[in-house]
Amino acid sequence: MASSTSTLEIEARDVVKIMLQFCKENSLHQTFQTLQNECQVSLNTVDSMDTFIADINAGRWDAVLPQVAQLKLPRKKLEDLYEQIVLEMAELRELDTARAILRQTQVMGVMKQEEPERYLRLEHLLVRTYFDPNEAYQESTKEKRRAQIAQGLLPPGTQFDLFRGTAAMKQDEEEAYPTTLSHQIKFGKKTHPECARFSPDGQYLVSCSVDGIIEVWHYVSGKLKKDLQYQADVWDAKTADCLQSFKPPPLRGGDASVNSVHLFPKNSDHIVVCNKTSSIYIMTLQGQHVTHPSRDIIDRKEQLRGDERLQVVKSFSSGKREGGDFVAASVSPKGEWIYCVGEDMNMYCFSHQSGKLEHLMKVHDKDVIGITHHPHRNLVATYAEDCMMKIWKP
């Protein structure tokens, strides 16, 4: 009988996580921290989630803090946690401990710079000769605050998968526009990416290049994922029937090519259409449309009847007479932000609420092809003819 062999490829990050798990289980704390810092890989797990949450709800901070020290958590979550500990230490009149946490920890130092009013409020509470729970917790209570923190640090029901790191895949509560380059992926000459999309679960970034190659990337590391078993039959269509057809309005110069189409989160019966004009179109699912010459996001106030026009409620413009046309657009998951990349190789970050251009930055050195947004993180990927795909973060 012929023997068959099989190989299993494991990402380097996963090997590091196994080593971190070994160090943690054997109380090799210094080795754990050194390995985690040098490799820039976080284990992001706790021994028992139920015990961890119970400790938070009971206010056993001496048990919570050592475990939190081994986790990579968002700054906002850490600020909420440390703020709660300061308040409870003040309530117990452990003022020296409260002041040490407030004045000597890095996370509270950042709060002092970024949110001075919030920081000063804690300072004022510590100089009082009494503790007023109503003033400290305002419209909440100590128990409710603990429960919110427990849910925020590790949501109940979440299980950590060592080889996927799903404990770190949490949704960003507040949407924010990107300002910093996180990773960049370089493609070969004449193989620039033509399209890129994040997977629905947010784990991977998929690209297809001009040479017809489809590749799956780890967006956190910016490295190619090599352990996927590709199959010949990629698409599974039950029928070949066209359910709905949309035709864009007459375009400038007769060019009717569409660059991108997106569902608008704040109004589910509208789609955002970006094509090779100076306008962005919002079309209803019935195929109706309305246009505006300055890249407008349009909301329908009433049903379109005959020659009635739809009301323009937002207008987004690059502000350039020439060289500022948009080539692609993307909408944040909650619809708070609308991102456009232009022929000037810049990314425009518009606030849907204010209707203003909040941020502008150059993203590539050659013509930009497209842009895509992560399904639940504040991450945006852009790709261009410079054979680069770049991931941007706040």
Order of alpha helices (4+ residues) and beta strands (2+ residues): alpha-alpha-alpha-alpha-alpha-alpha-alpha-alpha-alpha-alpha-beta-beta-beta-beta-beta-beta-beta-beta-beta-beta-beta-beta-beta-beta-beta-beta-beta-beta
